[in-house]
Amino acid sequence: MEEKEFPYQKEDSVLFGVTYRPVVDFEIKTSFGWIPVLAYADSGADITLLPRSFLYFLNVKFTEDEVKEIGGVGGGRVSVIVREVQLRICEEVIGAKVAIALIKDIPYLLGREDIFDHFEVCFRNKKTYFKFKRCE
């Protein structure tokens, strides 16, 4: 696939009343097969972030020295385990590093690491969609 459009998702916002956020669908290869995921396409996120349930889906075993902490804009810290996974996005299978949170209540984020090298991402706030285009 050369290019794919994704619609913005309408959501409530404390600041704006209503806002539209870029949500992308993709799949992650797990021990149970390919699992569909909806995540915010987050150009500010260094790495793709998944909730704790993916420790189970990916059959992840880890030691305490593998636990890392990442932070966001608000300064909060989240403990994560980083693993390499296979993602299928826009019909392309890509090996990508993901951070699996050790908590369950976190947003799914599709970050830049290993993803934005494969695609040009075009965010257009005045449109009803954004695009992923395969890089040559």
Sequence and secondary structure as in RCSB ss.txt:
>XXXX:A:sequence
MEEKEFPYQKEDSVLFGVTYRPVVDFEIKTSFGWIPVLAYADSGADITLLPRSFLYFLNVKFTEDEVKEIGGVGG
GRVSVIVREVQLRICEEVIGAKVAIALIKDIPYLLGREDIFDHFEVCFRNKKTYFKFKRCE
>XXXX:A:secstr
  EEEEEEEEEEETTTEEEEEEEEEEEEEETTEEEEEEEEE TT SSEEE THHHHHTT    GGG EEEE TT 
 EEEEEEEEEEEEETTEEEEEEEEEESSS    EE STTTTTTEEEE  TTSSEEEEEE  
